[in-house]
């Protein structure tokens, strides 16, 4: 102990200020707990400050810019004359304003719930105490309950460490200028959204994916539409790529037995690992299994007074899951019996066109042993889509044969990420195809593509031939 060091007693301590952390802190305060939030970086964590929010902001800006060059505007009688331009630095400033508005809003929410906020980084002294160091010096905190929400860090590829020319997705989003060409390595939604962003802004992008097709977790029919949309943007897509190494001025990789090259810089989206290395876990009698800690259904570690939420758990690295886990961890810290067991997880990829999916694809349902019925409805047969000049899309529905219980849905097209929630709710509630078919859907509206895909599975679709 430091001479003169005084231990501060705290009821519930939350370590980390991202979606898993600040949500846990607010929910714990709502449940009557006295909460201290310790956070080393800006409020809101990676998602709000350097991840999903900045990426979605820039993708949205790039999409609007690209739409000004769309040849499909001419039939509508719209001519923009000279070629539109964009200012990357101004786009970055606008992105920053979005981030600042959200981050300051989270700070006000924390203050409004009377949560003590302590900037700094922390690590375990023992199984009930932390050492916190930050701009206000060093502090020793004894906790009754602790929620770890320390997030995750980008995972490099073997033989391709991060440096000035091998960038993490977060580094790519703060580039001060745009290169004429770049490579992006990855199979996930981040790689696809980054590809959409930079290609839309005129960067010549080569997307390198290890899988044998784009989006292997998505129904092949939907993946083909997304791939066609990306290629229409001008993107070069290489599947089956592996064995990446950086030479002096290019990225070398293999496809089969052939060695090829792609341009630098390269952005690597290879997933993340839990950010637990600097917590001195041994002092708290916590042992890593691989790169994660063992959790029970209530998000408790082997020490029931230490809980976890978010990317540091080693589960699906999405703010969606972090927020839900945060609420449950706070409830568990307050003595409630809870279990993290989501029925389904809706996911969205902001490509052009947008794709969203929830539950099982046809292929996944068959592999899980289901006998299925499926439905399909093309966006080109939807009246609202035609008025939006957006007909590159589809709705795909999968249900259990006999019972008609909805198992999954995939949507490609405008606002797919918003529309997918109807299917997510239906799966959570155990709804059937008939349940969905009997719901009134606004006309003309994009939700009708969901309705008619369901009706097609029932052999009742009106606006397509069987």
Buried (B, 14 or more C-beta within 10 A) or exposed (E): EEEEEEEBEBBBBBBBBBBBBBBBBBBBBBBEBBBBBBBBBBBBBBBBBBBBBBBBBBBBBBBEBBBEEEEEBEEEEEEEEEEEEBEBEEBBEBBBEBBEEBBEEBBEBBEEBEBBBBBBBBBBBEBBBBBBEBEEEEBBBBBBBBBBBBBBBBBBBEEBEBEEEBBBBBBBBEBEEBBEBBBBBBBBBBBBBBBBBBBBBBBBBBBBBBEEBBBBBBBBBBBBBBBEBBEEBEBBBBBBBEBBBBEEEBBBBBBEEEEBEBBBBBBBBBEBBBBBEEBBBEBBEBEBEEBBBEBEEBBBBBBEBBBBBBBBBBBEBBBBBBBBBBBBBBBBBBEEEBEBEEEBBBBBBBBBBBBBBBBBBBBBBEEEEBEBBBBBBBBBBBEBBEEBBBBBBBBBBBBBEEEBBBBBBBBBBBBBBBBBEBBBBBBBEEBBBEBBBEEEBEEEBBBBBBBBBBBBBBEBBEBBEE
